[in-house]
Amino acid sequence: MVKQRDYRRISILVHGQWGSGKSWLAASAPGPRLYLDTEGGVYDTPGVKAIWDPNKPLDSTGLTDPLTNKPFTAAVDKDTTVVVDVINWEVLEDARSVLRSGDHPFESVIIDSLHELQDQLKQAVAEPGEQYNPNATFEQRAWGRLLNNMAMFLRELRDLTRPGAVRKLNVILVAGSDDEIVPHKPMLEGRARKIVTGFYDVVGYLSEQVATNGDAVRVLQISPTPDVVAKCRLHNLRVKHGTQVINPDIQKMIVTVNSKVTA
């Protein structure tokens, strides 16, 4: 097992409008990164990428270069984003088993996006022989199974940031927001939204705004307002940034969390 650096890991849920830069922000987490991708957004972010089948070894026999479709032969290092194309819940479970074992080199795990993941879980928890219909009303019994599965998985991810984890990770979740509804909140159905927003260190709303000098800037709102669901329980981030992080970068946010900040 690769030896880890000793620092405080964080868990963060980023939500916002489509095209606001959520996937870019997620990809700024420390590497090597495991990117569990349900939407294909990772391929538009910068950096070296390798596609991985989590049932195979984390080497050239299990990794593929997405540009050439040939085996990925470079070392998996801090600049590498290892992508798992999560086409169903079963693929996610395969990756989950690797994370549980701690037998991997990753510093961060990213899920993009939660809304699509919830749809996949709906299909997975349908009764045996039942055909999932995304337009049908979800039965109360099925909602119970979904919430139990979702809560267990998201709690398990959060616990990977803690000192007792076999291998500690930064955990970044990405979700869209319904900007026609105020306050803007992560696009999740049922009580899943409340469960998710309660588990993580930071819930941030990402948007693109125009600065006073006319430049476009990305703004991560980390304090709640009447218009936005957000929170931050990391003291150093609140002291340094107040209610908003301008042009956020997750690696820099982690440095702040692990620095000596006086207030």
Secondary structure, 3 states (H helix, E strand, C coil): CCCCCCCCCCEEEEEECCCCCHHHHHCCCCCCEEEEECCCHHHHCCCEEEEECCCCCCCCCCEECCCCCCECCCCCCCCEEEEEECCCHHHHHHHHHHHHHCCCCCCEEEEECHHHHHHHHHHHCCCCCCCCCCCCCCCHHHHHHHHHHHHHHHHHHHHCCCCCCCCCCEEEEEEEECCCCCCECECCCCCHHHHHHHHCCEEEEEEEEECCCCCEEEEEECCCECCECCEECCHHHHHHHCCEEECCCHHHHHHHHCCCCCC
